[in-house]
């Protein structure tokens, strides 16, 4: 078989949508699975359904990347969206054709700078990992290329400024809070550090829009065990196959004028442009991530190992649903109907038959995750009702039960046991040491110590009326009767 290309698709009489030629209007820093399964997919749909007519030039952000592989396939790749939708199993396939080419800045840097003189270029997209948006003093103006991503962007913007052309809509997709504004701060620092003209600083401020965005889709990437069979089925070799869940949601914080430029509504996409993305960030963190974190340790101690199997377990699924609908949603600010619709999608996402999401993998660093994802709902519920939320309180007890089983302290984990089998508890070293040192404590002693640990929670949770007593009661029951029985009693 031949490698995927436009010629090969013509040879096999491929009949679906393709866009072989269009202006390069998007510059994208990042060529990995996520952007190809998320942003490039949405652009492809805008091209097809709303006449967006835009190609994307991709830049691989580090020296070792996919540029050669992407160019060998004319920028084409096959994307599979797989999961549950409206209660039905879904497996959709689409050849994505919005990438024109991929450039390697380490041997094609001048080609990247040349793009700055293109009047058609309008958008810059990035996903350079959480560590990508960082100011590094050793990134210099005359490096080819500058080391950090914000330095590369600053140098590119300066080239654009010198051409006397308009600026860009910059869409940051890195998984950090206020990603667009953090990127803008780094650019401003380089302008000062490199002593660039004040007029350029003014141009960056007035001519460019740095949009913070919220991205939400699990992209599972190259399906190595299935790749050969999929290639046989498709009739071509695709070394860039990408897989992702069906669900996708993109929130872009930007001006109303952006709605006229990006035809996301006309294309029927799950993409919204708002003046404040923070309520949607809060919704995702509290409901999606909070459901994971509040459920997985109780589910593991109740005998489950994989998220989707938990959705087939009536007790665990009910525990998760009560946590979301009765204890988390009442603390949020978006309209209730929107929150419930998002919550319903979470159940389908967790039940995805194509993803084996290990509970132990999700349990990594659960102390900090519980603080960020679940504690705000605990505090909000207590403030609104002057009572403790039973399921969230039980999830705290399940976390203590999970961590306090650590019998052996190793360099990066505690070794614990569940039903005769060992498992690893992974967290920051000081967290592991804390639980190891207090492994013999009674339920009340351990709960009091943990709740009052302000390093863990940023506050003293023992100040919540009745919290220590209720958590210690649950923890005692878990140790004596088992996790599943406690779940059943609380739900009853």
N, C-alpha and C positions, 0 to 999 in steps of 0.2 A: 504493500500500500504506500501511497505518497503522503507527504506531510500536508496538513491543511493549508490551503491558499485559495485565492479567488479563482485561479485556473482550475484547481482540483474541484471546487464546488461547481464550476461550470461543467466539468467533465462528468460529474455524477448527477447533473441536472437538478441541483438544489433549488427548491422553489420558494423558500421562505425569504423574509426581508433581509436585504444587505444594502449597505451604503459604501460603495467602493471609492467614491471621490467626493470631497467636500472641503470647504475652507478649514484650516487648522485654527480653531477659535479657543481651544482649551490647552493649557500647559499643566501637566500633572506630575507632581513630584511623588513618586511611589508607583511601583509596578506589581506589587504583591497581590495575593489572593483577595484580600479584603476590598481594595478599590476596584478590582476587576469584577468582583461579585456584587458590588454595591453602586458606586458612582458611575462606572462605565456602563453598567446595565441600565441605570436610569437615563443616561444620556442617549443610549441606543434607542430606548423607547420614545424619548422626546424627538429624536430624529425621525422615527417611523410614524408616530401618531400626531405630531404637532409641527412637522416641518422645520425642526431646529437646525438641521443641515450643518452639523458641526463635527469636525474630527478632533481627536485628542492626541497631542504629542506627549509622550510619556518620558520622564527622566528617571533612570534608576538612581536612587539616592546614595548608594554605597558602591565601592569598586566591584564587588562580586554581585551580579544581578542577572536579570532575565533579558537584557536588551537583544542579544544575539538570537535567543530563542523566539522572542516576539517578532523580530524582523524577518526571521526565516518563515514565519507563518503569516506574513502580510498584516500583522497586528490582530489576526483573527484567533478566536478560541471559543470553545463550546462551554456554555454555562448550564448547569443543572440546578433547578430550584426544587427542593424536596422537603416534604413534611406533611402536616395535617392542615386542611383548610375546610371550614364548615363541616367538620366531622369526617371528611373524606381524605384518603391517602392521595397525595399529589406528587408527581415527578415530571416536571416540565423541562424541556430542552430548548436552548436558543443559541445560535451562533452570533456572537457579539462582534460588530463590525465598526465600532466608532473610533478605534485606535488606528492612527495613520502610521506611526513609527515609534521606536523607542531609542533614546539617546543615552550614551554612557558619558557622563561629564568628565570622566578621567581620561578619555581619549577623544572626545568630541565636544569639548567645552566651547570652542568658538561657534559651533553650530547652535548651541543653546543660546549664546549671546546674540547671535544673528536673529533669533526669533523675536527679540525685543523690538526690532524694526518693522515687524509685521503689523499693519494697522488693523488686521482682522482678528488678532489675538485679543481676547476679552477676559477670560477667566483663568485663574490659577487655583488648582486643587492640590491638597497635600494630605498624605498620611505617612509620616516618617517615624512612626511608633511614638510612645509616650516620651521617650528620651530624645526625640528629634527636635523638639522646640526648646532649645537651650542656647544661651549666650556663651560662646567660648572665645576667650581673649586671643588665643593663638590662631584664630581664623582671620586671615588678612585679606585686604582688598585685592591684592595682585596675585593671590594664589589661583591656580587653574586646576580644579575649582577651589574656592574657599571650603574649609572643612565642614562647618556646620550647615544644616539646612537654612536657618534664618540668615546666615551670612551669604549663602548662594542666592537667596531671594533678594537680599539687599543689593547685592552686586547686579542682579538682573534688573531690578527696579531702577537702579542708577543708569543702566544702559538705556532703558526705556525713556527715562527723563531727558537724557541727552538727545534723544531722537525727536523731542518735542511732541510726543504722542500722548493720548489719554492713558490713564492708569487702568487698574484691573479690579474686578470683583474677586476677592481672595477667600476661598472656602477651605478652612482648616478642619480636617477630620480626625486629628489625633485625639486619643482618649484621655484628655486632661480637661479640667474645668476651664471654661472661658478660653478655649483653645485659640480662637481668633485674636482675642485681645492680648493673650500671652505672646503670640507670634508677633504682633505689632510692637509690643514692648521690646522684644529682642531686636527687631529691625531698628527701632529708635536708638537702642544702645549702640548698634554698629554704626549708625550715622554719626553719633558723637565720638565713638572710639576711633573711627577712621577719619574724623574731622572733615566730613563731607559738607558741601555748601548748605547754608541755611535755606536757600531757595529750593534745594532738593528735599529737605525736611518738610517744607511747606507743601511741595508737590505730593509727597507721600501722604500727607495728612488730608489734602483737599481732593486729590484725584483718585484715591484708592479706598476701597471699602473692605475692611478686614472683618469677615463674618465668623462669629463663633457658631459651631454647629453641633448637633447631637446626632450621632449615628447609631442605628439599632438594627443589626442583623448578625446572626451567627454564620460566618463563612467557614466552611469546613475544608475548603481547598482541594488540592489534587487527590483524586480517589485512587491511590496507588493499587489496592487489591483488585479494583474493577477496571482499571484503565485499559488493559488489553482487550477485554470483552467489549467495552464501550467503543473502542476504535474499530473493532471488527464490525460492530453494529452500524457505525456511522460510515464506514467505507473510506476512512482517512486516518492518518496518525496525527493526534493532537497531543503535544507535550505540555500544553497549558490548560488542560481541562480544569474547570473550577466548579466547586459545588457549594451550595449555600441553602439555608432554610428558606421557606417560602416567604415568611414574614420579613418585611423591611419597612423602616420608618426613618425619615431624615427631616430634622428640624433645623432650619437655617435662620439665624438671627440677622436680619438685614432690613433695609429700607423698603417701603411699599413699592418703590420704582422697580425693584428687583422682580416683582411679580409680573411686570410687563416684559422683562428680558428673558426670564426662565419660564418656559411654558409647561410647568409641572402640572398645573391644574388641567390644561387642555389635553395633556397626555394621560390624565387619570392616574397620576402617580401618588404614592403615599409620602409625599414631600410637602411640607408647609413652610411658608416664609412668615416669620413673626418678629415683633419688635423686642421680645424677651423670650429666650429659649428655656429659662430656668424652671418654670413650672413643669415643662415636659421632661427635663432632666430629673427633677424631683420625682415625677411619676415613674420614670424608668427605674431609678435607684430604689425607691420605696417598694414598688409593686414587683417588678421583675427580679431585680437583684435581691430585694428584701425577702421575697418568697423563697428564692434559692437558699439564702443564708439562714432563714428562720426554720426551714424544713429539713435541710440535708442531714444534720447531725442526729436529729430525732429519728429520721427515716433510716439512717445507717444503723443506729442502735436497735431499731425495730426489725432489722434483718435485711434491708434492701441495699442494693449496690449501685444501681443506675437510675438516673432521673426518670426516664420514660416508664420504668417498671413501677415507680412510685405512683404514677398516674393510673395504673391498673390496680393499685392497692386502695380499697375504699376508705380505709381509716386514714391513711396518710394524705390522700387527695382531699378528704373532708377537712383535715387539720389545716392544710394549705389554703383551701378556699375560705374557711372561717377567718384565718389570719388576714387574708387579703380583703375580703368583703366587709367583715365586721370590725376589724381593728386597724387596718392601714388606710383604706379608702376614706373613712370618716375624718382622717387627719389632713387630707389633701385639698387643694384649692381649685383645681380644674372642675368643670361641670361633671356631676355624678355619672351621667350617661357616657361621657367620654372615658371616664375612669373604669367603668364596668366593661365597656367594650375592649379596652386595653387588657383588663384582667382576664377576660374570656380568651383573648389571643394567647396569653401566657400559658394557660392550661394546654392549648393545642401545641404550643411550641415545646413545652416540656414533654409532650407525648410523641414527639417526632420519632417515627420508627427508623429513620435513617441515621440517627445520632445516638451513640452509646456514651452518654455523659456521666462519667464516674462521680459518685458522691464524694469519694475521698479526694479526687482532684479539685472539686469545688471547695472542699474544707480547708484548703491551704490558706493560712493567715486569717482564720475565722474571727479572731478577737477584733482585729481592726475592721474587718468587713461588718461584723455585727454592730460595731460602734457607728459606722458610716451609713449602713443600709437599714438597720432595724431599730436602733436606739431612738432616732427621731420620731418614729411612729409610737414607740413606747411612751416617750415624753409628751407627744401631742395628745395621745389617748388619755393619759393621766390628767393633763391640763383641761381637756374638754369635758371629762366625765367624773373626775375625782375618784376614779376606780382604776384598778389594774386590768390590762387586757389579758385574759387568761391564756390564750394561745401564744402570744409573744412572751409572756412570763414563763410559760412552759418551755419555749424554745431556748431561753436563757439557761434554764435548769438542764436541758438536754445538752447544751454546749459545755456546761460544767461537768456533766457526767462523761461526756466524750473526752474532754481534756484530762480529767482526773484519773482516767484509767492508765495513764502513762506509767509504766513500771521500770523502764530503762531509759536513761538520758544519753543520747548520742549527739554527735556534733551538730546535726541539723534537724533532728526529729526526736520525738519520744516514741518508744515502742510500747504498744498497748495491745489488749486482747478483746476480742468479741467472739463469744461462743467457741472458745478454744482456738480461734485463728488470730494471728497477729496483724496489726495494722499500724501505720505510721501517722503520727500527729506532727504536722509541719507548721511552724510559725517562727516569729522572731525569737532569737536565742533567749532573751530575758523572759519572754512569755513561757517558753518551755521550762526554764529553770524555776520560775514561780510555781508552776503546777507540779513539777517534780518534788520541790521542797515541801509542798503542802499536800502530797498524795495521800497521807494517812489521816487527814483532817475529817472531822464529822461533817455531815451535810450543812449544819448551821455554821460551824466554824469556817468552812470553805466559802460558803455563800457570803458571809460577812466580810471575809478578806477580799474576795473578788469584787464585790459590789462597792467597797470603799476604796478600791485601787484607782486613784485619779489618773495615774499614768495610762491605764487601760482605757478609761472612759472619758477623760477630760473633765470629770465631775464625780461627785460621790453619790452613787446610785442608792446607797443605803438610806439616803434622805427621803426617798420615795416611800410614802406611808405604806407599810405592810409588805414591801417588796422582798426584803431579806427573809421574812417569815414564810411567805408564799413560795419563793424559789427553793428554800431549804426543805420545805414540805414536799415539793415535787421531786427534788433531788433524792430525798430519802425514799420516796415511793419508787423511783426509777431503780435505785440500787436494790431494793427489797423485792419488788414485784416485776421488774422488767419494763422496758420502754413502751412496748405495745399496750400493755395493760393500762399504763398511765394515760396514754393517748386516748384509749377507749373511754376511760372514766371521765376525762376532761370533756370529751365531745358529748358524752351522755348528760 
